[in-house]
Amino acid sequence: MLQGLRAICFDLDDTLWDVRPVLQRAEDRVLGFLRERYPALAENHSTPGFAAARMALARAEPGRAHDFTWLRTETMRRLAVDAGFSATVGDEAFEVFIAARSEVQPFDDVVPALELLRSRYVLASFSNGNADLARIPIGTHFALSLNAERVGVAKPHPESFGAVARALGMPPAEILYVGDDPRLDVRGARAAGFRTAWVNREPRAWPPEAGEPGDLEIRHLGELASALVPR
């Protein structure tokens, strides 16, 4: 069923690690940084307030709404200037954020599975988020890491997957895309000609609005490794 595969491309957030505590910690650190260095800015804005400002900027600049790094940095720059500070506050705050954003704890099944899979396949990643695999230890398992910020479009746009195929130098049918989101990951990759695997950790029922299920449904990456790497 999955013969002829040469590469496996992974989603990151909620596929390789639980992103909720990561983002919460990163937001807390940014707020702590502002309270220490720029208290007037922190006093006038809460974490939900910063998020609302980013959403407003995304609506005003739809052509850049896929670029979470720009949205976060530019929003803080503008709020800082409005509060009487330098726009460089936005860059400082983002460095605090991305450092914490990179402190991820992979699910227990991830590292053993990646070690096994990389012995047989080229491993890649594509994420809509701005997690930086160059800062994360498991990044050494990947030959290629792209995201919406670098490519210019987000999943499920076909170009997000097309960019992966071109960078790998392989036809889409020889690449398996692995992700947790039925619509963004499975339906999007399938429409671009990729083979697909749905990581259903909870588990939950396949949503009918996402169309046909993927080629594989797995509870964890150990099941993927068992299916693809002969013992």
C-alpha positions as CSV (number, residue, x, y, z in Angstrom):
1,M,0.0,0.0,0.0
2,L,2.9,2.4,0.7
3,Q,5.5,0.9,-1.6
4,G,7.8,3.2,-3.4
5,L,8.3,5.7,-0.6
6,R,11.6,7.5,-0.4
7,A,10.9,10.3,2.1
8,I,8.7,11.1,5.1
9,C,7.7,14.6,5.9
10,F,6.4,15.4,9.3
11,D,4.2,18.1,10.8
12,L,5.7,19.4,14.1
13,D,3.3,20.9,16.6
14,D,1.0,18.2,18.2
15,T,2.5,15.6,15.9
16,L,6.0,15.4,17.4
17,W,5.3,17.2,20.7
18,D,2.4,18.7,22.6
19,V,2.5,22.4,21.7
20,R,0.2,23.8,24.3
21,P,2.6,23.9,27.2
22,V,5.3,25.1,25.0
23,L,3.4,28.1,23.8
24,Q,2.1,28.9,27.3
25,R,5.7,28.8,28.7
26,A,6.9,31.0,25.9
27,E,4.1,33.6,26.4
28,D,4.8,33.6,30.1
29,R,8.5,34.3,29.5
30,V,7.8,37.2,27.1
31,L,5.4,38.7,29.7
32,G,8.1,38.3,32.4
33,F,10.7,39.9,30.2
34,L,8.4,42.9,29.5
35,R,7.6,43.3,33.2
36,E,11.3,43.4,34.0
37,R,12.5,45.6,31.2
38,Y,9.5,47.5,29.9
39,P,7.0,47.5,32.7
40,A,4.8,50.3,31.2
41,L,4.2,48.1,28.2
42,A,3.4,45.0,30.3
43,E,1.0,47.0,32.5
44,N,-1.1,48.1,29.5
45,H,-1.3,44.7,27.8
46,S,-2.0,41.1,28.8
47,T,-1.1,37.9,26.9
48,P,-4.6,37.7,25.5
49,G,-4.3,41.4,24.5
50,F,-1.1,40.7,22.6
51,A,-2.8,37.8,20.8
52,A,-5.8,40.0,19.9
53,A,-3.4,42.6,18.5
54,R,-1.7,39.9,16.4
55,M,-5.0,38.7,15.0
56,A,-5.9,42.3,14.1
57,L,-2.6,42.7,12.3
58,A,-3.2,39.4,10.4
59,R,-6.6,40.7,9.3
60,A,-5.1,44.0,8.1
61,E,-2.2,42.2,6.3
62,P,-3.6,39.0,4.9
63,G,-0.7,38.5,2.6
64,R,1.6,38.0,5.6
65,A,-0.8,36.2,7.9
66,H,1.0,32.9,7.4
67,D,4.2,34.4,8.8
68,F,3.9,34.0,12.6
69,T,7.4,35.3,13.2
70,W,6.6,38.6,11.4
71,L,3.2,38.9,13.1
72,R,4.6,38.4,16.6
73,T,7.6,40.7,16.1
74,E,5.8,43.5,14.2
75,T,2.9,43.5,16.6
76,M,5.2,44.0,19.5
77,R,7.2,46.6,17.6
78,R,4.1,48.7,17.0
79,L,2.8,48.4,20.6
80,A,6.3,49.4,21.9
81,V,6.4,52.5,19.7
82,D,2.9,53.4,20.8
83,A,4.0,53.1,24.4
84,G,7.1,55.4,23.8
85,F,9.7,52.7,23.4
86,S,12.0,51.7,20.6
87,A,10.7,49.3,17.9
88,T,13.6,47.0,18.8
89,V,11.6,45.8,21.8
90,G,9.7,43.6,19.3
91,D,12.9,41.9,18.2
92,E,14.1,41.5,21.8
93,A,10.7,40.0,22.8
94,F,10.8,37.6,19.9
95,E,14.2,36.3,20.9
96,V,12.8,35.5,24.3
97,F,9.8,33.8,22.7
98,I,11.7,31.7,20.2
99,A,14.2,30.5,22.8
100,A,11.3,29.2,24.9
101,R,9.4,28.0,21.8
102,S,12.4,25.7,21.1
103,E,12.2,24.0,24.5
104,V,10.0,21.2,23.4
105,Q,9.6,17.7,24.9
106,P,9.0,15.2,22.1
107,F,6.4,12.5,22.8
108,D,8.1,9.3,24.1
109,D,7.7,7.5,20.8
110,V,9.2,10.2,18.6
111,V,13.0,9.8,19.0
112,P,13.1,6.0,18.7
113,A,10.9,6.1,15.7
114,L,12.9,8.8,13.9
115,E,16.1,6.9,14.5
116,L,14.6,3.9,12.9
117,L,12.9,5.7,10.0
118,R,16.0,7.7,9.0
119,S,17.9,4.5,8.4
120,R,15.6,3.8,5.4
121,Y,14.0,7.2,4.4
122,V,14.9,10.8,4.0
123,L,13.2,12.8,6.8
124,A,11.8,16.3,6.3
125,S,9.4,18.6,8.1
126,F,6.8,21.2,7.1
127,S,5.0,23.2,9.7
128,N,2.7,26.2,9.6
129,G,4.2,27.3,12.9
130,N,7.6,28.8,13.5
131,A,9.3,26.1,15.6
132,D,13.0,26.1,14.6
133,L,14.4,22.6,14.3
134,A,17.9,24.1,14.2
135,R,17.4,24.9,17.9
136,I,15.9,21.6,18.8
137,P,18.0,18.4,19.4
138,I,15.8,16.2,17.3
139,G,16.5,18.5,14.3
140,T,19.6,16.4,13.5
141,H,17.3,13.7,12.2
142,F,16.0,15.8,9.4
143,A,17.5,16.5,6.0
144,L,15.1,19.3,5.3
145,S,12.9,21.6,7.4
146,L,10.5,24.1,5.8
147,N,7.7,26.1,7.2
148,A,5.0,28.6,6.0
149,E,7.2,31.5,6.8
150,R,10.0,30.4,4.5
151,V,7.7,29.1,1.7
152,G,5.2,32.0,1.7
153,V,2.0,29.9,2.1
154,A,0.6,27.8,4.8
155,K,-1.0,24.3,4.7
156,P,-3.3,23.2,3.2
157,H,-2.2,25.3,0.2
158,P,-0.8,23.0,-2.5
159,E,2.3,25.1,-2.8
160,S,3.3,24.3,0.8
161,F,3.6,20.6,-0.1
162,G,4.9,21.4,-3.6
163,A,7.8,23.2,-2.0
164,V,8.7,20.1,0.0
165,A,8.7,17.9,-3.1
166,R,10.8,20.3,-5.1
167,A,13.3,20.7,-2.3
168,L,13.6,16.9,-1.9
169,G,13.8,16.4,-5.6
170,M,11.1,13.7,-5.5
171,P,7.7,13.3,-7.0
172,P,4.9,13.8,-4.4
173,A,3.8,10.1,-4.7
174,E,7.2,9.1,-3.2
175,I,6.7,11.2,-0.1
176,L,4.6,10.4,3.0
177,Y,3.2,13.3,4.9
178,V,2.6,12.6,8.6
179,G,0.4,14.9,10.7
180,D,-2.3,15.3,13.4
181,D,-4.7,17.6,11.6
182,P,-7.2,15.9,9.2
183,R,-7.8,18.9,7.1
184,L,-4.5,20.7,7.0
185,D,-2.2,17.7,7.0
186,V,-4.1,14.7,5.5
187,R,-6.5,16.3,3.1
188,G,-4.0,19.0,2.1
189,A,-1.2,16.6,1.4
190,R,-3.4,14.1,-0.3
191,A,-4.7,16.8,-2.7
192,A,-1.0,17.6,-3.5
193,G,-0.3,14.0,-4.5
194,F,1.4,12.9,-1.3
195,R,0.8,9.7,0.6
196,T,-0.6,10.4,4.0
197,A,-0.6,9.2,7.6
198,W,-2.9,10.6,10.3
199,V,-1.4,10.6,13.8
200,N,-4.5,10.1,16.0
201,R,-3.1,10.1,19.5
202,E,-6.3,10.8,21.5
203,P,-8.0,8.9,19.7
204,R,-10.9,10.5,17.9
205,A,-13.2,9.8,15.0
206,W,-12.2,10.8,11.5
207,P,-14.2,14.0,10.6
208,P,-16.3,13.4,7.5
209,E,-15.8,16.9,6.3
210,A,-12.1,16.1,5.8
211,G,-12.9,13.7,3.0
212,E,-11.3,10.3,2.6
213,P,-9.0,9.2,5.4
214,G,-5.3,8.9,4.9
215,D,-3.3,5.9,3.8
216,L,-2.5,5.1,7.4
217,E,-4.0,5.9,10.8
218,I,-1.6,5.6,13.7
219,R,-1.7,6.2,17.4
220,H,2.0,7.0,17.7
221,L,5.1,7.1,15.6
222,G,6.2,3.6,16.8
223,E,3.3,2.2,14.7
224,L,4.6,4.1,11.7
225,A,8.1,2.7,12.1
226,S,6.8,-0.8,12.6
227,A,4.7,-0.5,9.4
228,L,7.5,1.0,7.2
229,V,10.8,-0.5,8.5
230,P,11.1,-4.3,8.2
231,R,12.5,-6.0,11.3
